[in-house]
C-alpha cells in the first residue's frame, strides 16, 4: 500500500466505504435525471414535434449564422486576450516601477469587475453600433488580464539561472524575454492557457445582453418565437444549442491536447549524436 505526500492511501474499510458512496451517489444522480426526463415528457417538452422545428431551413440557417458569429467573436477575443496578456505580463515584470504599477493596477481592476459590466460598458460607451467589437474587446480585456497572470506565473517558474546565463552571453532584456523566458512559460502553462480560451469561448454567450446574434441570443429568439402544440420549445432548443457549445469546447480541448503532445515530442524527440570512440594510443 503506497502513500502520497498529499494524502494517506485509503485502507480496506475506506475503499469499501468510498465504493458504497460512489454507487449511492450515482444512483441518486441517475434517479434525478430520470425524474426530470419523465416530468418533461409528461408536459410534452420531449414530443417529436418539439424537435422537428430544427428541420426547417430558416431555423437551420439562423443557427449556422449564429455559430459563425460566435466563432468570429471568439477568434477576435482569443487573439486580443493573448496579445494583451503577453503585454501585461511583460509590463508587470518590468524593472521600471511606474510601468509595473500601471500594469498591476490594470490587471487587478478588470479582474475585479464582472465581465458582463465590462462588455456592457464598452458597448454602451463606445461601440453601440458594432456589438461584435464591443463583445470582443470586453472579452479581450478580462481574459487578457487572466492570461497575463498565467504567463507571469510561467515566466517566474523558469529557473533563474537560465536568464542569468543568457545575460552572461550578452543578450538584452528583450532577447532574454522573447528567446528564453516566454517560450518556456508558454510551454509550461499551455494547458491553463487553453483552459482560459475555453472559458472565453463560453463567455461569448454574454453577447446576448448587447443584442449580438450569437448562439444563446439566437436560441432565445427561436424558442420565444416558435409555437409548437401550444408551447414554446425551450427544452429542445437549449439541448441543441448546449450540444453545439459542448462540441466547440471539446474541439478546442482536443486541439490543445494535440499541440501539447506535439510540443512534448519536439522537446524530447532529438537524439544525441553518438561520439566515436577515440582509438587508444600505441606505445
N, C-alpha and C positions, 0 to 999 in steps of 0.2 A: 504494500500500500504506500503510495507516494504522497508527498505533501508539497504544498507550494508556499512561497513566502507571503502570498496574499491571503490564503485561507487554508484551513486544515482539511485534508481529504476526508469525506464522509465515511463513517463506519457502516457495517452491515445494516443496523437498525435505521440509520439515517437514509441509506439508499432505498430501503423498502418504503420508508415514510415519504420520501420525495416522489417515488413512483406512484404511490397512492394519491398524493396531492396532484400529480400530473394527470392521472386518469380522471379524478373527480373534477378538476378544472376543465379538462377537455370536454367531459360530458356536459358540464354546466354551460359552457360556451356553445356547444352544439345544440343544446336544448333551447337556448335563447334564439339562435339562428332559426331553428325550426318554428318556434312560436312566431317570430317576426314574419317568416315566409307565409305561414298559414293565415295570419291576420291580413297581410297584404293581398293574399289570394282571395280571401273572403270578401274583401272590399272591392275586388275587381281590378286591382292595380297590376296584376300579373296576367291579365287576359291577353290572348293573342292580338286583339285589336290594338292594344297599347303599344305593341312592338311593330305593328305593320306601318306605323307612321314613318319609319325610317326607310321604307321602300319608296317613298315619294321623292322625286328628283329634286324638288325645291328644298326639302329639308336636308338631303344629302349635300346639295351644293352649299347651303348655309354652313353646315358642319365643316366641309372642306375649306371654305373661305375662312372660317374662324380658326381652324387648325393652322392655316398658313399665317394668319395674323398673330397667333400665339407664338409660332416659331420665329417670326420677324422680331417681335418684342424680346423674345428670349435671346436671339442672336445678338441684337444690339446691346442688351443688358449684360450678357456674358462677356462680350469684348470690352465694354465700358467698365465693368466691375474689375476685370483682371488688370486692365491698364491702370485704372485708378488705384487698385490695390498695390501694384508694384510701386507707383509713385509715392503713395502714402507710407509704405513700408520703408522705402529708402529715405524719405524725408524724416520719418520718426527716428531712424537710426543715424541721422546726420550729426556731425560734430558741431554744427552751428546751432546753438541753443534756440534762437528765435524760430528757425525752420522746424526744429524738432518739437517745440512747444506748439507751434501753429498746427502741425500735422496731428499731434496728440489731441489737441482741442477739437479739431475737425472730426477725428475718429470717435472720440468719446461723445460728442454732441449727437452725431447722426446714428450712432449705435443705441443711444438712449431714446431717441424719438421713434415712435411707432412708424413702421414702414408706410402704412396707409396714409398717415398725416403728411409724410414727405411727398408721396405721389400726388396727393390732392393739392398740396401747396404749390408744387411745380406746375400742375395743370391749371389751377385757378389763377396763379400769379403771373405766369409767363407763357404757357403753351396751351391755352384753352382751345385753340383751333387745330392743334395737332396732338391728339391724345396718345398716339404711338410714341412720340418722342418724350412726352410727359411721363408715360409709364416706364420707358427705357431709362430715362435719366434718374427717376426716382429709385428704380431697382439698382441702377449702377452705383448711386451714392451709398445706399445702405449696404449692399453686398460688397462694394469696393472696400468699405471700412472693415468688414469682417474678413475679407481676403487679405487685407493689409496686416491684420493681426496674425493670420495664419502664416503668411510669408515671413513676418518678423520672427515668429517662433521658429520657423525653419532655418532662417539665417543664424539665429542665436544658437541653434543646435549644432552647427558646423564647428568642428574643433578649432579653437583659436589659433593653433599652430599653423593651420593652412593659410590663414590670412597673413600671419607674420612671415611665413616663408615666401609668400607672393610679394610682400613689401620688400623683403630682403633681395628679391630678384630685380627690383627696380620698377615694379608695376605701380601704377597710380591707383587712387581710391576707386575711381570709376572702373578701371580694368579689373581690380580685385572683386568688386561687386558683381560685374557682368560676367566675368570669366570663371570665378572661383566660387563665390558665395551663393549667388542666385540660382545657378543650375542645380546645385546640391540641395538647396532649400526647396525648390520646386519638386525635385525627385522625392525628397523625404516627405513632403506634405501633399503629394498628389492625391491620395485618397480623400483627404479633407477638402482640398480644393474642388474636386469633382462633387463631393457631397454638398458643398455650398452651391455649386452650379445646379444641382438637382433642386435645391431649395429655391433658387432663382427661377427655375422653370415653373415650379408650383406657384410661386408668388405672382406670376403673370396673371393669375386669376383675379388679383385685386384690380385689374384694369376695368372690371365691370362697374366700379364706383365712379369712373370718369368717362363712362359710356364708350369704352374701347371695345370693338367687336371681337373679343377673344372667345375662347371656348365656353367659359362659365356664363358670360353675358348672352351668348347665342343659346345656350341651354335654357336660360331663364326665359328668353323670348319664345323659344319653341314650346316649352311647357306651359307658358301662360297664354299662348295664342292658339293652341290646338285643342279642340274639344273632342273627346272620344268617349262614347257611352255616357255622356253627361258628366265626365270627369276630365281633369287635366292630367296629362301623362308625366307627372313629376318623377315618379319612381323609375320608369323606363328610361327617361331622359338622363336622370342622374347616373344610372348604371352605365349607359353607353358613354357619356362624357367622362365619367370616372375611369372607365376602362381605357379610354384614349390617354388620359393623364398617366395611368399606370404603365401603359406601353411606352410612352415617351420617356418616362423616368427609367424604366428598365433598359431601354436602348442606350440612354446616356450612361447608366451604370456599366453596361456591357462595354461601351467604348472606353470608359475609364479603366476597366479591368484589362482590356487589350493593350492600352497604352502602358499601363503599369508593367504587364508581363514583357512587353517589347523593351521597355527601358531596363528591366532587370536582366533580360537576355543580352542587351547591348553592353550592360555593365560587366557581366560575368562571362561573356562569350569570347573574350580574347584569350588565347592560349599563349603562354610564354614560349619563346623560342628556346630550343634545347642548345646548350653550349656544347661545342665539340670538345671531346677530351684532349687535353694537352699531352702530347707524347712525352714520355719520360726521357730525360736527357741521358745520353750514353757517355759513360766514362765519368 
